[in-house]
Amino acid sequence: MKKIILLAAIFMTMTTMEAAKPKSSLPTEKQLENAAQAASAPEFKTAKDSVSYAIGVSMASQLGSIPYEFNHSLMLEGFKAGIEKKSLFDESKLQAILTQWQQDMMASQQAQQDKAQSAGNEQVEANKKAGSEFLAKNAVAEGVKTTPSGLQYKVLVEGTGAKPAATDKVEVHYEGTLLDGTVFDSSIKRGQSITFGLNQVIKGWTEGVQLMSEGSKYIFYIPSDLAYGDRGAGGSIPGGSTLIFEVELIKVNP
């Protein structure tokens, strides 16, 4: 009754204000909605009131993060019944329902993960197939050589300096691309060379850079099994990718 009186008072006030204008008009739907919300808004007279409301909002927020379409009306009924200890389910049935729900949710999540994994595996196989086809054609390209491991390389500039061993550190400039030409990493673009141990990188690099002398510049065509394999690397190198690197060997640090 108080809400109705308050709503009427708000409406009368709005009507009076509108009447003072040259042209009168009825309250808009939005105005009535705002008035209704103001009339129905809870009052927080004590800290207990605020805490109670905050707990309700927090519980709802947590439930909202669960990918399940709850029946909110029955959830509120169940909440009330639980507080008043008037549940329509005994403890055994309650636990059976919740256990089954948890199992169904886990099964659904597992199915989604399996689907995503399957799609990922298909993409990996597609990448490996594309890599094999590319390497087969590239193997007969002018200037390209292939090592027993399957690594392919092409000499752009042959240096005359020292050759590194697998345990040496080397300073290089490089640029790495996918088969579609996407650049995923480039010290050249960063304008800063990089130094690392040859035994701390992918197999294709460890083998390939040992073929170079200081001052050399090579292109390496690295099969996925000599690169990052089926797992890929971060979001920039998909699993199963054949990689192309242009590498300049600046210095060998034994």
GUMINU-227610 format. One line per 8 residues: their letters; for each residue x, y, z negated of N, C-alpha, C, O. Coordinates in nm, 2 decimals. Each point is the difference from the previous one (the first is absolute). Layout:
A	X,Y,Z,X,Y,Z,X,Y,Z,X,Y,Z  ...
# end
This chain:
MKKIILLA	0.08,-0.12,0.00,-0.08,0.12,0.00,0.09,0.13,0.00,-0.03,0.09,0.07  0.14,-0.10,-0.15,0.08,0.12,-0.01,0.07,0.02,0.14,0.01,0.12,0.04  0.02,-0.23,0.03,0.06,0.02,0.14,-0.09,0.06,0.09,0.04,0.09,0.08  -0.17,-0.12,-0.09,-0.10,0.05,0.09,-0.02,0.15,-0.03,-0.01,0.08,0.10  0.00,-0.04,-0.23,-0.01,0.14,-0.04,0.12,0.08,0.05,-0.01,0.11,0.06  0.13,-0.17,-0.08,0.12,0.07,0.04,0.01,0.02,0.15,0.03,0.10,0.05  -0.07,-0.21,0.03,-0.01,0.01,0.14,-0.09,0.11,0.05,0.03,0.07,0.09  -0.15,-0.07,-0.16,-0.10,0.11,0.04,0.05,0.14,-0.03,-0.02,0.09,0.08
AIFMTMTT	0.09,-0.08,-0.19,0.06,0.13,-0.04,0.10,0.05,0.11,0.00,0.11,0.04  0.09,-0.21,0.00,0.10,0.03,0.10,-0.07,0.04,0.13,0.04,0.10,0.07  -0.14,-0.17,-0.04,-0.08,0.03,0.13,-0.06,0.13,-0.01,0.00,0.08,0.10  -0.06,-0.04,-0.21,-0.07,0.13,-0.02,0.10,0.11,0.01,-0.02,0.10,0.06  0.14,-0.12,-0.12,0.10,0.10,0.01,0.05,0.02,0.14,0.01,0.12,0.04  0.01,-0.23,0.03,0.04,0.01,0.14,-0.11,0.08,0.09,0.03,0.08,0.08  -0.16,-0.12,-0.12,-0.11,0.06,0.08,0.00,0.15,-0.03,-0.03,0.08,0.09  0.05,-0.04,-0.22,0.00,0.14,-0.03,0.11,0.08,0.07,-0.02,0.11,0.05
MEAAKPKS	0.14,-0.17,-0.05,0.11,0.06,0.07,-0.03,0.02,0.15,0.03,0.10,0.06  -0.09,-0.20,0.00,-0.03,0.01,0.14,-0.11,0.10,0.03,0.00,0.07,0.11  -0.09,-0.05,-0.21,-0.11,0.09,0.02,0.05,0.14,0.01,-0.06,0.09,0.06  0.18,-0.06,-0.13,0.05,0.13,0.00,0.06,0.04,0.13,0.03,0.12,0.02  -0.01,-0.21,0.07,0.06,0.03,0.13,-0.11,0.04,0.09,-0.12,-0.02,-0.02  0.16,0.09,0.13,-0.10,0.05,0.10,-0.09,-0.11,0.05,-0.12,0.02,0.02  0.18,-0.14,0.01,-0.08,-0.11,0.05,0.01,-0.12,-0.10,0.11,-0.03,-0.03  -0.22,-0.03,-0.01,0.00,-0.11,-0.09,0.01,-0.13,0.08,-0.04,-0.01,0.11
SLPTEKQL	0.10,-0.09,-0.18,0.01,-0.13,0.06,0.00,-0.11,-0.11,0.03,0.03,-0.11  -0.07,-0.15,0.15,-0.01,-0.11,-0.10,0.15,-0.05,-0.02,0.08,0.02,0.08  -0.06,-0.08,-0.20,0.14,-0.05,-0.03,0.04,-0.11,0.10,-0.09,-0.08,0.04  0.21,0.08,-0.01,0.05,-0.10,0.10,0.01,-0.13,-0.07,0.00,-0.01,-0.12  0.02,-0.10,0.20,0.01,-0.13,-0.05,0.13,-0.01,-0.09,0.00,-0.07,-0.10  0.11,0.14,0.15,0.12,0.00,-0.08,-0.02,0.07,-0.13,0.06,-0.05,-0.10  -0.13,0.15,0.09,-0.03,0.07,-0.12,-0.07,-0.08,-0.10,0.03,-0.01,-0.12  -0.13,-0.06,0.17,-0.08,-0.09,-0.09,0.09,-0.12,-0.05,-0.01,-0.04,-0.11
ENAAQAAS	0.10,-0.01,0.20,0.09,-0.11,-0.04,0.09,0.05,-0.11,0.03,-0.07,-0.10  0.03,0.19,0.12,0.09,0.05,-0.11,-0.08,0.02,-0.13,0.06,-0.02,-0.10  -0.18,0.07,0.11,-0.08,0.02,-0.12,-0.03,-0.13,-0.07,0.01,-0.01,-0.12  -0.03,-0.09,0.20,-0.03,-0.14,-0.06,0.12,-0.05,-0.07,0.00,-0.06,-0.11  0.12,0.08,0.18,0.12,-0.05,-0.06,0.03,0.07,-0.13,0.05,-0.06,-0.10  -0.07,0.19,0.10,0.02,0.08,-0.12,-0.09,-0.04,-0.12,0.04,-0.01,-0.11  -0.16,-0.03,0.15,-0.10,-0.04,-0.10,0.04,-0.14,-0.06,-0.03,-0.03,-0.12  0.09,-0.06,0.21,0.02,-0.13,-0.05,0.15,-0.02,-0.05,0.03,-0.11,-0.05
APEFKTAK	0.05,0.21,0.06,0.14,-0.02,-0.04,0.01,-0.03,-0.15,-0.07,0.07,-0.08  0.15,-0.16,0.04,0.01,-0.04,-0.15,0.07,0.12,-0.08,0.08,0.08,0.06  -0.11,-0.08,-0.18,0.06,0.10,-0.09,0.10,-0.07,-0.09,-0.03,-0.10,-0.05  0.15,0.17,0.03,0.10,-0.06,-0.08,0.01,0.08,-0.12,0.07,0.11,-0.01  -0.14,-0.15,-0.10,0.00,0.08,-0.12,0.11,-0.04,-0.10,0.05,0.08,-0.08  0.00,-0.20,0.10,0.11,-0.05,-0.09,0.11,-0.06,0.08,-0.01,-0.03,0.12  0.12,0.00,-0.19,0.11,-0.07,0.07,-0.04,-0.14,0.03,0.05,-0.05,0.11  -0.13,-0.01,-0.19,-0.05,-0.14,0.03,-0.08,0.00,0.13,0.01,-0.09,0.08
DSVSYAIG	-0.09,0.20,-0.05,-0.07,0.01,0.12,0.09,0.00,0.12,-0.02,-0.07,0.10  0.13,0.15,-0.11,0.09,0.02,0.11,0.08,-0.13,0.03,0.02,-0.04,0.11  0.02,-0.03,-0.22,0.07,-0.12,0.01,-0.08,-0.11,0.06,0.04,-0.08,0.09  -0.17,0.07,-0.13,-0.09,-0.10,0.05,-0.02,0.02,0.15,0.00,-0.10,0.08  -0.02,0.22,-0.04,-0.02,0.03,0.15,0.13,-0.03,0.07,0.00,-0.06,0.11  0.12,0.10,-0.16,0.13,-0.02,0.07,0.02,-0.15,0.01,0.05,-0.04,0.11  -0.08,-0.04,-0.21,0.02,-0.15,0.01,-0.09,-0.06,0.11,0.05,-0.08,0.08  -0.17,0.13,-0.07,-0.09,-0.04,0.11,0.05,0.03,0.14,0.00,-0.09,0.09
VSMASQLG	0.05,0.21,-0.08,0.06,0.04,0.13,0.13,-0.08,0.03,0.01,-0.05,0.12  0.07,0.02,-0.22,0.12,-0.07,0.02,-0.03,-0.15,0.04,0.07,-0.05,0.09  -0.17,-0.01,-0.15,-0.03,-0.14,0.03,-0.06,0.00,0.14,0.04,-0.10,0.08  -0.12,0.19,-0.04,-0.05,0.01,0.13,0.11,0.01,0.11,-0.01,-0.06,0.11  0.11,0.15,-0.14,0.11,0.02,0.09,0.08,-0.13,0.02,0.04,-0.03,0.11  -0.02,-0.04,-0.22,0.07,-0.13,0.01,-0.07,-0.10,0.09,0.06,-0.07,0.08  -0.19,0.06,-0.11,-0.08,-0.09,0.08,-0.01,0.04,0.14,-0.01,-0.08,0.09  0.02,0.21,-0.06,-0.01,0.05,0.14,0.12,-0.04,0.08,-0.01,0.00,0.12
SIPYEFNH	0.12,-0.03,-0.19,0.12,-0.04,0.08,-0.01,-0.15,0.04,0.09,-0.04,0.07  -0.19,-0.03,-0.12,-0.01,-0.14,0.03,-0.08,-0.02,0.13,-0.11,0.06,0.01  0.16,-0.13,0.09,-0.07,-0.01,0.13,-0.11,-0.09,0.00,0.00,-0.11,0.05  -0.11,0.15,-0.13,-0.12,-0.08,-0.01,-0.12,0.09,-0.01,0.01,0.10,-0.07  -0.12,-0.14,0.13,-0.11,0.09,0.00,-0.10,-0.04,-0.11,-0.08,-0.09,0.01  0.10,0.16,-0.13,-0.08,-0.03,-0.11,-0.14,0.05,0.01,-0.02,0.10,0.07  -0.07,-0.16,-0.14,-0.14,0.06,-0.02,0.01,0.09,-0.12,-0.01,-0.05,-0.11  0.01,0.18,0.14,0.03,0.09,-0.11,-0.12,0.01,-0.10,0.02,0.01,-0.12
SLMLEGFK	-0.14,-0.03,0.17,-0.12,0.00,-0.09,0.01,-0.12,-0.10,-0.02,0.02,-0.12  0.05,-0.14,0.17,0.01,-0.11,-0.09,0.13,0.01,-0.09,0.00,-0.06,-0.11  0.10,0.12,0.16,0.12,0.02,-0.08,-0.03,0.08,-0.12,0.05,-0.03,-0.11  -0.13,0.14,0.13,-0.03,0.09,-0.11,-0.09,-0.08,-0.10,0.01,0.02,-0.12  -0.11,-0.10,0.18,-0.08,-0.08,-0.09,0.08,-0.10,-0.08,-0.02,-0.01,-0.12  0.12,-0.05,0.18,0.09,-0.09,-0.07,0.08,0.07,-0.11,0.02,-0.06,-0.11  0.03,0.18,0.14,0.07,0.08,-0.09,-0.08,0.03,-0.13,0.04,-0.02,-0.11  -0.16,0.06,0.14,-0.10,0.03,-0.11,-0.03,-0.12,-0.08,0.00,0.00,-0.12
AGIEKKSL	-0.02,-0.12,0.19,-0.04,-0.12,-0.07,0.12,-0.05,-0.09,-0.02,-0.05,-0.10  0.14,0.07,0.16,0.12,-0.04,-0.08,0.02,0.08,-0.13,0.03,-0.05,-0.10  -0.06,0.18,0.11,0.01,0.09,-0.12,-0.11,-0.04,-0.10,0.03,-0.01,-0.12  -0.15,-0.02,0.17,-0.11,-0.03,-0.09,0.00,-0.15,-0.04,-0.09,-0.05,-0.07  0.19,-0.03,0.13,0.01,-0.14,-0.03,-0.13,-0.07,0.04,-0.05,-0.09,-0.07  0.00,0.12,0.19,-0.13,-0.06,0.05,0.02,-0.05,0.14,-0.08,0.01,0.09  0.20,-0.08,-0.06,0.03,-0.05,0.13,-0.09,-0.11,0.04,-0.04,-0.08,-0.09  0.00,0.08,0.22,-0.09,-0.11,0.05,0.08,-0.13,0.03,-0.06,-0.10,0.02
FDESKLQA	0.20,0.11,-0.03,0.08,-0.11,0.02,0.07,-0.04,-0.13,0.04,0.09,-0.08  -0.03,-0.22,0.05,0.07,-0.04,-0.12,0.15,0.01,0.04,0.04,0.01,0.11  0.05,-0.03,-0.21,0.14,0.02,0.02,0.06,-0.10,0.10,0.08,0.04,0.08  -0.13,-0.16,-0.08,0.04,-0.10,0.09,-0.03,0.03,0.15,0.09,-0.01,0.09  -0.21,0.06,-0.07,-0.04,0.03,0.14,0.07,0.13,0.04,0.04,0.02,0.11  -0.02,0.07,-0.20,0.07,0.13,0.03,0.14,-0.03,0.04,0.04,0.05,0.11  0.03,-0.14,-0.18,0.14,-0.03,0.04,0.00,-0.08,0.13,0.10,0.02,0.08  -0.20,-0.10,-0.05,0.00,-0.08,0.12,-0.02,0.09,0.12,0.07,-0.01,0.10
ILTQWQQD	-0.16,0.11,-0.12,-0.02,0.10,0.11,0.13,0.08,0.03,0.03,0.02,0.12  0.03,0.03,-0.22,0.12,0.09,0.02,0.12,-0.09,0.05,0.07,0.05,0.08  -0.06,-0.17,-0.13,0.11,-0.09,0.05,-0.02,-0.02,0.15,0.10,0.00,0.08  -0.22,-0.03,-0.04,-0.03,-0.03,0.15,0.03,0.12,0.08,0.05,0.00,0.11  -0.09,0.12,-0.16,0.02,0.13,0.07,0.15,0.02,0.02,0.04,0.04,0.11  0.04,-0.06,-0.22,0.14,0.02,0.01,0.06,-0.10,0.10,0.09,0.04,0.08  -0.14,-0.16,-0.07,0.06,-0.10,0.09,-0.04,0.04,0.15,0.08,-0.01,0.09  -0.20,0.06,-0.08,-0.05,0.05,0.14,0.09,0.12,0.04,0.04,0.01,0.12
MMASQQAQ	-0.02,0.08,-0.21,0.08,0.12,0.03,0.15,-0.04,0.04,0.05,0.05,0.10  0.01,-0.14,-0.17,0.13,-0.05,0.03,0.01,-0.07,0.13,0.09,0.01,0.08  -0.20,-0.09,-0.05,0.00,-0.07,0.13,-0.02,0.10,0.11,0.07,-0.02,0.11  -0.15,0.12,-0.13,-0.01,0.10,0.11,0.13,0.08,0.02,0.03,0.02,0.12  0.04,0.01,-0.22,0.12,0.07,0.01,0.11,-0.09,0.07,0.08,0.05,0.08  -0.08,-0.17,-0.12,0.09,-0.10,0.07,-0.03,-0.01,0.14,0.10,-0.01,0.09  -0.22,0.00,-0.05,-0.04,-0.01,0.14,0.04,0.12,0.08,0.05,-0.01,0.11  -0.06,0.13,-0.17,0.05,0.12,0.07,0.15,0.00,0.01,0.05,0.05,0.11
QDKAQSAG	0.02,-0.09,-0.21,0.15,-0.01,0.01,0.04,-0.10,0.10,0.09,0.02,0.08  -0.16,-0.13,-0.07,0.03,-0.11,0.10,-0.02,0.06,0.14,0.08,-0.03,0.09  -0.19,0.10,-0.07,-0.03,0.06,0.13,0.11,0.10,0.04,0.04,0.00,0.11  0.00,0.08,-0.21,0.10,0.10,0.03,0.14,-0.07,0.03,0.07,0.04,0.09  -0.04,-0.14,-0.17,0.12,-0.08,0.03,0.00,-0.07,0.13,0.10,0.00,0.07  -0.22,-0.05,-0.03,-0.01,-0.06,0.13,0.02,0.10,0.11,0.07,-0.03,0.10  -0.13,0.14,-0.11,0.02,0.11,0.10,0.15,0.04,0.00,0.05,0.03,0.11  0.01,-0.02,-0.22,0.14,0.04,-0.01,0.09,-0.11,0.07,0.09,0.04,0.07
NEQVEANK	-0.12,-0.17,-0.10,0.08,-0.10,0.07,-0.02,0.00,0.15,0.10,-0.03,0.07  -0.22,0.05,-0.02,-0.02,0.01,0.14,0.08,0.12,0.06,0.05,-0.02,0.11  -0.04,0.13,-0.18,0.07,0.11,0.05,0.15,-0.03,0.00,0.07,0.04,0.10  -0.02,-0.11,-0.20,0.14,-0.04,-0.01,0.04,-0.09,0.12,0.10,0.02,0.07  -0.19,-0.11,-0.04,0.02,-0.09,0.11,0.00,0.07,0.13,0.08,-0.03,0.09  -0.17,0.13,-0.08,-0.01,0.08,0.13,0.13,0.08,0.01,0.05,0.01,0.12  0.00,0.04,-0.23,0.13,0.08,0.01,0.12,-0.09,0.04,0.08,0.05,0.07  -0.08,-0.17,-0.13,0.11,-0.09,0.03,0.00,-0.04,0.15,0.10,-0.01,0.07
KAGSEFLA	-0.22,-0.01,-0.02,-0.02,-0.04,0.14,0.05,0.11,0.09,0.07,-0.02,0.10  -0.12,0.15,-0.13,0.04,0.11,0.08,0.16,0.02,-0.01,0.06,0.03,0.10  0.00,-0.06,-0.21,0.14,0.01,-0.02,0.07,-0.10,0.09,0.10,0.03,0.06  -0.15,-0.15,-0.06,0.07,-0.11,0.07,-0.01,0.03,0.15,0.10,-0.02,0.08  -0.21,0.07,-0.03,-0.02,0.03,0.14,0.09,0.12,0.04,0.06,0.00,0.11  -0.04,0.10,-0.20,0.09,0.11,0.03,0.14,-0.05,0.01,0.07,0.04,0.09  -0.03,-0.12,-0.19,0.14,-0.04,0.00,0.04,-0.09,0.11,0.11,0.00,0.06  -0.21,-0.08,-0.01,0.02,-0.09,0.12,0.03,0.08,0.12,0.09,-0.03,0.08
KNAVAEGV	-0.16,0.14,-0.06,0.02,0.09,0.11,0.12,0.08,-0.01,0.08,0.02,0.09  -0.05,0.03,-0.22,0.11,0.08,-0.02,0.13,-0.07,0.01,0.11,0.06,0.03  -0.11,-0.19,-0.05,0.12,-0.08,0.00,0.07,0.00,0.14,0.12,-0.01,0.00  -0.19,0.04,0.10,0.05,0.00,0.14,0.02,0.14,0.05,0.04,0.02,0.11  -0.06,0.08,-0.20,0.02,0.14,0.04,0.14,0.03,0.01,0.09,-0.06,-0.07  -0.05,0.15,0.16,0.14,0.04,0.02,0.07,0.05,-0.13,-0.06,0.08,-0.07  0.17,-0.14,0.04,0.08,0.04,-0.11,-0.04,-0.06,-0.14,0.07,0.03,-0.10  -0.18,-0.10,0.10,-0.05,-0.06,-0.13,0.07,-0.14,-0.02,0.00,-0.08,0.09
KTTPSGLQ	0.05,0.06,-0.21,0.07,-0.12,-0.04,-0.08,-0.06,-0.12,-0.06,0.07,-0.07  0.06,-0.21,0.07,-0.07,-0.07,-0.11,0.09,-0.08,-0.08,0.08,-0.08,0.06  -0.08,0.08,-0.19,0.08,-0.08,-0.08,-0.07,-0.13,-0.03,-0.12,-0.01,0.02  0.19,-0.09,-0.08,-0.06,-0.13,-0.03,-0.12,0.01,-0.10,-0.09,-0.08,0.01  0.09,0.18,-0.09,-0.11,0.02,-0.10,-0.13,0.05,0.07,-0.11,0.00,-0.06  0.12,0.06,0.18,-0.11,0.06,0.07,0.01,0.15,0.00,-0.09,0.07,0.06  0.18,-0.01,-0.13,0.02,0.14,0.00,0.04,0.05,0.14,0.09,-0.06,0.06  -0.15,0.16,-0.01,0.04,0.06,0.13,0.06,0.14,-0.03,-0.04,0.07,-0.09
YKVLVEGT	0.14,-0.04,0.18,0.06,0.14,-0.02,0.05,0.05,0.14,0.02,-0.08,0.09  -0.01,0.21,-0.09,0.05,0.06,0.12,0.10,0.11,-0.04,-0.03,0.08,-0.09  0.14,-0.08,0.16,0.10,0.10,-0.04,-0.02,0.13,0.08,-0.01,0.00,0.12  -0.01,0.11,-0.19,-0.01,0.13,0.06,0.13,0.07,0.01,0.04,0.06,0.10  0.04,-0.07,-0.22,0.13,0.06,-0.01,0.09,-0.10,-0.07,-0.04,-0.04,-0.11  0.15,0.00,0.16,0.09,-0.09,-0.07,0.11,0.08,-0.07,0.08,0.07,0.07  -0.07,-0.08,-0.20,0.10,0.07,-0.07,0.13,-0.07,-0.01,0.01,-0.11,0.05  0.09,0.17,-0.11,0.13,-0.06,-0.01,0.05,-0.01,-0.14,0.12,-0.04,-0.02
GAKPAATD	-0.20,0.07,-0.08,0.04,0.00,-0.13,-0.01,-0.14,-0.07,-0.01,-0.10,0.07  0.01,0.10,-0.20,0.00,-0.13,-0.08,-0.14,-0.06,0.01,-0.10,0.06,0.02  0.10,-0.20,-0.03,-0.12,-0.07,0.00,-0.03,-0.04,-0.15,0.09,-0.03,-0.07  -0.22,0.04,0.03,-0.03,-0.04,-0.14,-0.02,-0.15,-0.02,-0.03,-0.07,0.09  0.05,0.03,-0.22,-0.03,-0.13,-0.04,-0.13,0.00,-0.07,-0.05,0.11,-0.04  -0.01,-0.22,0.01,-0.13,-0.01,-0.06,-0.01,0.07,-0.14,-0.10,0.04,-0.05  0.22,-0.04,-0.02,0.00,0.05,-0.13,0.04,0.15,-0.01,0.01,0.06,-0.10  0.02,0.00,0.22,0.04,0.14,0.01,-0.12,0.09,-0.01,-0.12,-0.04,0.02
KVEVHYEG	0.14,0.17,-0.06,-0.10,0.10,0.01,0.03,0.08,0.13,0.11,0.02,0.04  -0.22,0.02,0.02,0.01,0.08,0.13,-0.08,0.12,-0.01,-0.10,0.01,-0.07  0.15,0.09,0.14,-0.08,0.13,0.02,-0.05,0.00,0.14,0.07,-0.02,0.10  -0.20,0.04,-0.08,-0.07,-0.01,0.13,-0.10,0.11,0.02,-0.05,0.06,-0.10  0.02,-0.04,0.22,-0.12,0.08,0.04,-0.09,-0.11,0.08,0.06,-0.08,0.07  -0.19,0.09,-0.09,-0.08,-0.10,0.07,-0.14,0.06,0.02,-0.04,0.10,-0.06  -0.04,-0.17,0.14,-0.14,0.02,0.02,-0.07,-0.13,0.03,0.05,-0.08,0.09  -0.15,0.05,-0.17,-0.07,-0.13,0.02,-0.14,0.02,0.06,-0.07,0.09,-0.05
TLLDGTVF	0.03,-0.17,0.14,-0.13,0.01,0.06,-0.07,-0.13,0.01,0.07,-0.11,0.00  -0.20,0.11,0.01,-0.08,-0.12,0.04,0.00,-0.02,0.15,0.05,0.08,0.07  -0.10,-0.19,-0.03,-0.01,-0.03,0.15,-0.08,0.11,0.07,0.02,0.02,0.12  -0.12,0.04,-0.19,-0.08,0.10,0.07,0.06,0.14,0.00,-0.06,0.09,0.05  0.19,-0.09,-0.10,0.07,0.13,0.00,-0.02,0.08,-0.13,0.06,0.11,-0.01  -0.14,-0.15,-0.08,-0.02,0.07,-0.13,0.13,0.00,-0.08,0.06,-0.10,-0.03  -0.02,0.22,0.00,0.12,0.02,-0.09,-0.04,-0.02,-0.14,-0.08,0.08,-0.06  0.14,-0.18,-0.01,-0.04,-0.02,-0.14,0.11,0.05,-0.10,-0.02,0.01,-0.12
DSSIKRGQ	0.14,0.01,0.18,0.11,0.05,-0.09,0.11,0.06,0.09,0.03,-0.05,0.11  0.03,0.16,-0.15,0.10,0.07,0.08,0.09,0.09,-0.08,-0.05,0.10,-0.05  0.18,-0.14,0.03,0.09,0.09,-0.07,0.04,0.11,0.10,0.03,0.11,-0.04  -0.05,-0.13,0.17,0.03,0.10,0.10,-0.10,0.12,-0.02,0.04,0.11,0.00  -0.17,-0.14,-0.01,-0.10,0.10,-0.02,0.02,0.07,-0.14,-0.02,0.12,-0.01  0.07,-0.19,-0.09,0.02,0.06,-0.13,0.13,0.09,0.01,0.02,0.08,-0.09  0.06,-0.11,0.19,0.13,0.08,0.01,0.10,-0.04,-0.11,0.09,0.08,-0.03  -0.10,-0.20,-0.02,0.10,-0.05,-0.10,0.03,-0.14,0.01,-0.09,-0.09,0.00
SITFGLNQ	0.21,0.05,0.02,0.04,-0.14,0.01,-0.02,-0.07,-0.13,-0.02,0.06,-0.10  0.03,-0.19,0.11,-0.02,-0.08,-0.12,0.11,-0.10,-0.02,0.05,-0.06,0.10  -0.01,0.03,-0.22,0.10,-0.10,-0.03,-0.06,-0.11,-0.09,-0.07,0.02,-0.09  0.10,-0.15,0.13,-0.05,-0.11,-0.08,0.09,-0.12,0.03,0.08,-0.01,0.09  -0.10,-0.10,-0.18,0.08,-0.12,0.02,-0.07,-0.09,0.10,-0.12,-0.01,0.00  0.20,-0.05,0.09,-0.06,-0.08,0.11,-0.07,-0.13,-0.06,-0.08,-0.06,0.07  0.12,0.03,-0.19,-0.07,-0.12,-0.06,-0.12,0.04,-0.08,-0.06,-0.08,-0.07  0.01,0.20,0.09,-0.12,0.05,-0.07,-0.11,0.04,0.09,-0.10,0.05,-0.04
VIKGWTEG	0.11,-0.09,0.17,-0.10,0.03,0.10,-0.06,-0.12,0.06,0.04,-0.11,-0.03  -0.13,0.13,0.13,-0.05,-0.12,0.07,0.10,-0.07,0.08,0.11,0.05,0.03  -0.13,-0.18,0.00,0.09,-0.09,0.06,0.05,0.06,0.14,0.12,-0.01,0.04  -0.22,0.07,0.03,0.04,0.05,0.13,0.10,0.11,0.00,0.09,0.01,0.08  -0.10,0.07,-0.19,0.10,0.11,-0.02,0.13,-0.06,-0.04,0.11,0.04,0.05  -0.11,-0.13,-0.14,0.13,-0.06,-0.05,0.08,-0.06,0.11,0.12,0.02,0.01  -0.19,-0.10,0.08,0.06,-0.06,0.11,0.04,0.10,0.11,0.12,0.00,0.04  -0.21,0.09,-0.01,0.02,0.09,0.11,0.11,0.10,-0.02,0.08,0.03,0.09
VQLMSEGS	-0.08,0.04,-0.21,0.10,0.10,-0.02,0.14,-0.05,-0.01,0.10,0.07,0.03  -0.08,-0.20,-0.06,0.13,-0.06,0.00,0.06,-0.01,0.14,0.12,-0.02,0.01  -0.21,0.03,0.09,0.05,-0.01,0.14,0.06,0.13,0.04,0.07,0.01,0.10  -0.10,0.10,-0.17,0.03,0.14,0.04,0.14,0.04,-0.06,0.05,-0.06,-0.10  0.01,0.15,0.17,0.12,0.07,-0.05,-0.04,0.15,-0.03,-0.10,0.05,0.05  0.18,0.01,-0.14,-0.03,0.14,-0.03,0.00,0.08,0.13,0.08,-0.01,0.09  -0.18,0.09,-0.08,-0.02,0.08,0.12,-0.10,-0.06,0.10,-0.03,0.06,0.10  -0.01,-0.18,-0.13,-0.09,-0.07,0.10,-0.15,0.04,-0.02,-0.03,0.05,-0.11
KYIFYIPS	-0.04,-0.06,0.21,-0.15,0.02,-0.01,-0.06,-0.12,0.08,0.02,-0.02,0.12  -0.11,-0.05,-0.19,-0.06,-0.12,0.05,-0.15,0.01,-0.01,-0.05,0.08,-0.09  -0.03,-0.15,0.17,-0.14,-0.03,-0.02,-0.02,-0.14,-0.04,0.05,-0.09,0.06  -0.11,0.07,-0.18,-0.03,-0.14,-0.04,-0.15,-0.03,0.01,-0.09,0.08,-0.03  0.06,-0.20,0.08,-0.14,-0.05,0.02,-0.01,-0.12,-0.10,0.06,-0.10,0.03  -0.12,0.13,-0.14,0.00,-0.10,-0.11,-0.13,-0.08,-0.02,-0.10,0.07,-0.03  0.10,-0.20,0.05,-0.12,-0.08,-0.02,-0.05,0.01,-0.14,0.08,0.04,-0.09  -0.20,-0.06,0.07,-0.06,0.01,-0.14,0.07,-0.08,-0.10,0.01,0.04,-0.12
DLAYGDRG	0.03,-0.17,0.16,0.07,-0.08,-0.10,0.13,0.05,-0.04,0.06,-0.05,-0.10  0.00,0.15,0.17,0.13,0.06,-0.04,-0.03,0.14,-0.05,0.09,0.07,-0.04  -0.22,-0.04,0.03,-0.04,0.14,-0.06,-0.07,-0.02,-0.13,0.05,-0.05,-0.09  -0.18,0.08,0.09,-0.08,0.00,-0.12,-0.10,-0.12,0.00,-0.08,-0.01,-0.09  0.09,-0.08,0.18,-0.08,-0.12,0.00,-0.15,0.03,0.01,-0.05,0.10,0.05  -0.03,-0.19,-0.11,-0.14,0.01,0.00,-0.05,0.10,-0.09,-0.12,0.05,0.01  0.20,-0.01,-0.11,-0.05,0.09,-0.10,0.00,0.15,0.04,-0.08,0.08,-0.05  0.17,-0.05,0.15,0.01,0.14,0.04,0.07,0.08,-0.10,0.06,-0.05,-0.10
AGGSIPGG	-0.07,0.18,0.11,0.06,0.09,-0.10,-0.09,0.12,-0.01,-0.01,0.09,0.09  -0.05,-0.07,-0.21,-0.09,0.11,-0.03,-0.11,0.01,0.10,-0.05,-0.11,0.04  0.01,0.23,-0.01,-0.11,0.01,0.09,0.04,0.04,0.14,-0.08,0.01,0.10  0.22,0.01,-0.08,0.05,0.04,0.13,0.05,-0.11,0.09,0.00,0.02,0.12  0.03,-0.14,-0.18,0.05,-0.11,0.08,-0.10,-0.12,-0.03,0.02,-0.07,-0.10  -0.11,0.04,0.20,-0.09,-0.11,-0.02,0.08,-0.14,0.00,0.10,-0.01,0.05  -0.16,-0.08,-0.12,0.06,-0.14,0.00,0.01,-0.05,0.14,-0.08,0.02,0.08  0.19,-0.10,-0.06,0.02,-0.06,0.13,0.06,0.09,0.11,0.00,-0.04,0.11
STLIFEVE	0.04,0.16,-0.15,0.04,0.10,0.10,0.15,-0.02,0.04,0.09,-0.03,-0.08  -0.07,0.03,0.22,0.13,0.01,0.05,0.04,0.15,0.00,-0.08,0.09,0.04  0.20,-0.06,-0.08,0.04,0.14,-0.02,0.12,0.03,0.09,0.08,-0.08,0.04  -0.08,0.21,0.00,0.10,0.05,0.09,0.08,0.11,-0.08,-0.07,0.10,-0.05  0.20,-0.11,0.04,0.08,0.10,-0.07,0.11,0.05,0.10,0.07,-0.07,0.06  -0.06,0.20,-0.06,0.12,0.07,0.06,0.09,0.04,-0.11,-0.04,0.07,-0.09  0.16,-0.13,0.09,0.09,0.02,-0.11,0.14,0.06,0.05,0.05,-0.05,0.09  -0.01,0.15,-0.16,0.14,0.05,0.02,0.08,-0.03,-0.13,-0.03,0.05,-0.11
LIKVNP	0.14,-0.12,0.13,0.09,-0.03,-0.11,0.10,0.11,-0.02,0.09,0.02,0.09  -0.10,0.06,-0.20,0.09,0.11,-0.02,0.12,-0.04,-0.07,0.11,0.04,0.04  -0.12,-0.12,-0.15,0.12,-0.03,-0.08,-0.02,-0.13,-0.07,-0.11,-0.03,-0.04  0.22,-0.04,0.03,0.00,-0.13,-0.08,0.08,0.03,-0.13,0.11,0.06,0.00  -0.18,-0.10,-0.11,0.06,0.02,-0.14,0.02,-0.14,-0.06,-0.09,-0.05,-0.06  0.21,-0.01,0.07,0.03,-0.13,-0.05,-0.02,-0.01,-0.15,0.01,-0.10,-0.06
# end
